[in-house]
């Protein structure tokens, strides 16, 4: 059910639809319900012949910080009886939930309309994945990108094919093995995104790209998107559909040794804010002088 956390407007005269993640108080992070709302709107636009381009953006100067870690793991527990008891979800439960969850990303990566991402503030976790999956991504230089959830679940998160293909194996390993978040300006020379621009230029530049793509014939855009998808599947994404949710489901089942940071345990003892503070302290390693 829509609750205003995802907004959509469409302009049939230009062929552009604008979808806004509207959860600014949580830096446009999303829980399963919000992600489902986004998926429903995208499905609606996919079937709209008047739409050629979907411009995805975030409210409040932030693109998205990905999955909302305040309720992380709760979606696994819901099918365990709903009795409020704290117990580890079964592996079959993890696989079932993650298979459905990653279906959203698979659909976005193979979306039949052109996608333009207007990225500023933060693009973390699933937010970074959406930015990387977009056909065109305009990113502000000060935008912070990364996969900080690797510090909670380990480096073998889903979408490894995407990270290695779009970021390259060296950068992908660095971000996944350290959990580092970095400014987009530090990647500008790598050509990871379509353009990295001054923060004030992100919105007008993304709009400019959307208008340019919308001048293309509608059938041509759809045919091109299917062709792009086929080439990427053959060259870079073979096995990705299964590997993504499989790796993620296994990653949520880590066993932590003494001295290793356990987010779920820390959150239970100190709350979400306290758990993040402990995480930051644990992973802070001063650089050598």
C-alpha positions in Angstrom: 0.0 0.0 0.0 1.3 3.4 -1.0 2.3 5.6 2.0 3.9 8.6 0.2 7.5 7.3 0.6 7.8 6.9 -3.2 6.4 9.6 -5.5 5.9 9.5 -9.2 5.0 12.0 -11.8 4.9 11.5 -15.5 4.9 13.8 -18.5 3.4 12.1 -21.5 4.4 15.0 -23.7 8.1 14.5 -23.1 8.0 10.8 -22.4 9.7 11.3 -19.0 8.5 9.9 -15.7 10.2 11.1 -12.5 10.3 8.8 -9.5 11.3 10.2 -6.2 12.4 8.2 -3.1 10.7 10.3 -0.4 12.0 9.1 2.9 14.4 11.9 3.7 14.3 11.6 7.5 16.0 8.2 7.0 18.2 9.4 4.1 15.9 7.6 1.7 16.7 4.2 3.0 14.0 1.7 2.3 12.4 -1.3 4.0 10.7 -4.1 2.0 7.4 -2.3 1.9 8.9 0.9 0.4 10.9 -1.2 -2.1 7.7 -2.9 -3.1 6.1 0.5 -3.7 9.0 1.5 -5.9 8.7 -1.8 -7.8 5.0 -1.4 -8.3 5.4 2.1 -9.8 8.2 0.9 -12.0 6.1 -1.9 -13.3 3.3 0.6 -14.0 5.7 2.8 -16.0 7.1 -0.2 -17.9 3.6 -0.8 -19.3 3.0 2.8 -20.2 3.7 3.4 -23.9 3.9 7.1 -23.3 7.0 6.8 -21.1 10.5 6.4 -22.6 12.7 7.5 -19.7 12.4 7.1 -15.9 14.4 9.6 -13.9 15.1 8.2 -10.4 16.1 10.6 -7.6 15.9 11.1 -3.9 14.2 13.8 -1.8 16.1 16.0 0.6 19.4 16.1 -1.2 20.1 12.4 -0.8 19.8 9.6 -3.4 19.5 6.6 -1.1 21.4 4.8 1.7 19.9 1.5 0.7 18.2 -1.0 2.9 17.0 0.4 6.3 19.3 -1.4 8.8 17.0 -0.3 11.7 14.8 -3.3 10.8 17.4 -5.5 9.2 16.7 -9.2 9.6 13.1 -8.6 10.6 11.7 -9.7 7.3 13.4 -13.1 7.8 11.7 -13.5 11.1 8.2 -12.7 10.1 7.6 -16.2 8.7 9.0 -17.9 11.8 5.6 -17.8 13.5 5.3 -14.1 14.2 5.5 -14.9 17.9 8.1 -12.3 18.8 10.7 -14.9 19.8 14.3 -14.2 18.8 15.7 -17.1 16.9 17.9 -17.5 13.9 15.9 -17.9 10.7 16.5 -21.1 8.7 18.6 -21.1 5.6 15.5 -22.0 3.6 13.8 -18.9 4.9 16.8 -16.7 4.0 17.0 -18.1 0.5 13.2 -17.7 -0.1 13.1 -14.1 1.2 16.3 -13.0 -0.6 15.2 -14.6 -3.9 12.1 -12.4 -3.9 14.1 -9.3 -2.7 16.7 -9.6 -5.4 14.0 -10.0 -8.0 13.5 -6.3 -7.6 17.1 -5.5 -8.6 17.0 -8.0 -11.5 13.9 -6.3 -12.8 15.6 -2.9 -12.5 18.8 -4.0 -14.2 16.8 -5.3 -17.1 14.2 -2.5 -17.1 12.7 -2.0 -20.6 12.7 1.8 -20.4 15.8 4.0 -20.3 16.8 4.9 -16.7 18.6 8.0 -15.5 19.8 8.3 -11.9 20.1 11.7 -10.3 22.6 10.9 -7.5 23.7 13.2 -4.7 24.4 13.1 -1.0 24.7 9.4 -0.4 24.5 6.3 -2.6 25.2 3.4 -0.2 24.3 -0.2 -0.3 21.3 -0.8 -2.5 21.4 2.9 -3.4 24.8 2.4 -5.0 23.5 -0.7 -6.8 20.6 1.3 -8.2 23.0 4.1 -9.4 25.3 1.5 -11.0 22.3 -0.3 -12.7 20.9 2.9 -14.2 21.6 3.4 -17.9 22.8 7.0 -17.2 24.0 8.1 -13.7 24.9 11.7 -13.0 26.6 11.9 -9.6 27.7 14.8 -7.5 31.4 15.0 -6.6 30.8 15.1 -2.9 28.3 12.1 -3.0 29.5 9.4 -0.7 29.3 5.9 -2.2 30.1 2.5 -0.8 28.8 -0.8 0.6 29.1 -0.3 4.3 26.8 -3.4 5.0 29.9 -5.5 4.2 31.0 -4.6 7.7 27.8 -6.3 9.0 27.4 -9.2 6.6 30.9 -9.8 5.2 32.1 -9.0 1.7 30.1 -11.7 -0.2 27.0 -9.6 -0.7 24.7 -10.0 -3.7 25.3 -8.3 -7.1 28.9 -9.3 -7.2 28.6 -9.5 -11.0 27.5 -5.9 -11.1 30.3 -4.7 -8.9 33.0 -6.4 -10.8 31.5 -5.5 -14.2 30.8 -1.8 -13.4 33.4 -0.9 -10.8 36.1 -3.3 -12.1 37.7 -6.1 -10.0 40.3 -3.9 -8.2 37.9 -1.2 -6.9 35.2 -3.8 -6.2 37.5 -5.8 -4.0 38.6 -2.6 -2.2 35.1 -1.5 -1.4 33.8 -4.9 -0.4 36.7 -6.1 1.6 37.1 -2.8 3.6 33.5 -1.5 3.7 35.0 1.9 2.9 32.8 4.7 1.7 34.4 7.2 -0.6 33.5 10.5 -2.4 32.5 10.1 -6.0 35.1 12.6 -6.9 37.8 10.0 -6.1 36.3 7.7 -8.9 35.8 10.4 -11.5 38.8 9.4 -13.5 37.6 5.8 -13.7 34.5 6.4 -15.7 32.3 4.4 -13.4 29.4 6.8 -13.8 28.2 8.7 -16.9 29.3 12.0 -15.3 30.6 13.2 -12.0 29.8 16.9 -11.7 29.5 19.7 -9.1 26.7 19.0 -6.7 24.7 22.0 -7.9 24.8 20.6 -11.5 23.4 17.1 -10.7 19.7 17.8 -11.1 19.9 20.0 -14.3 22.4 17.6 -15.9 20.3 14.5 -15.1 17.2 16.3 -16.5 19.2 17.2 -19.7 20.2 13.6 -20.2 16.6 12.5 -19.7 15.4 15.0 -22.3 18.0 13.9 -24.8 17.2 10.2 -24.4 13.4 11.0 -24.7 14.0 12.3 -28.2 14.8 8.7 -29.3 12.0 6.6 -30.9 10.1 4.6 -28.2 10.5 1.3 -29.9 14.2 2.0 -30.4 14.7 2.5 -26.7 13.0 -0.7 -25.8 14.8 -2.7 -28.4 18.1 -1.2 -27.4 17.5 -2.0 -23.7 16.7 -5.7 -24.5 19.9 -5.8 -26.7 22.0 -4.3 -23.9 20.5 -6.8 -21.5 21.4 -9.7 -23.7 24.9 -8.6 -24.3 25.5 -8.0 -20.6 24.0 -11.4 -19.7 26.3 -13.1 -22.2 29.4 -11.2 -21.3 29.2 -10.3 -17.6 26.1 -11.5 -15.8 25.9 -15.3 -16.4 24.7 -16.9 -13.2 24.0 -13.5 -11.5 20.3 -14.1 -10.9 21.0 -17.1 -8.7 24.4 -16.0 -7.3 23.1 -12.7 -6.0 20.5 -13.9 -3.6 22.5 -17.1 -2.8 25.5 -15.1 -1.6 23.3 -12.6 0.3 21.4 -15.4 2.1 24.5 -17.1 3.2 26.0 -13.8 4.3 23.2 -13.2 6.7 24.0 -16.5 8.4 27.6 -15.6 9.5 28.9 -16.8 12.8 31.0 -14.2 14.6 34.1 -15.0 16.6 35.1 -13.1 19.8 36.3 -9.7 18.9 34.4 -9.5 15.6 31.7 -6.9 15.2 28.2 -8.4 15.4 25.7 -5.8 14.3 22.6 -7.8 15.4 24.0 -8.4 18.9 25.2 -4.8 19.2 21.8 -3.4 18.2 20.0 -5.7 20.6 22.2 -4.4 23.4 22.7 -0.8 22.5 20.1 0.1 19.9 20.6 1.0 16.2 22.4 4.2 16.8 24.7 2.7 19.4 25.4 -0.3 17.1 26.5 2.0 14.3 28.7 3.9 16.7 30.4 0.6 17.8 30.7 -0.4 14.1 32.5 2.9 13.2 34.9 2.5 16.2 35.6 -1.1 15.4 36.5 -0.5 11.8 38.5 2.7 12.3 42.1 2.0 11.5 44.4 5.0 11.3 46.4 5.3 8.2 50.2 5.2 8.6 51.9 8.5 8.6 
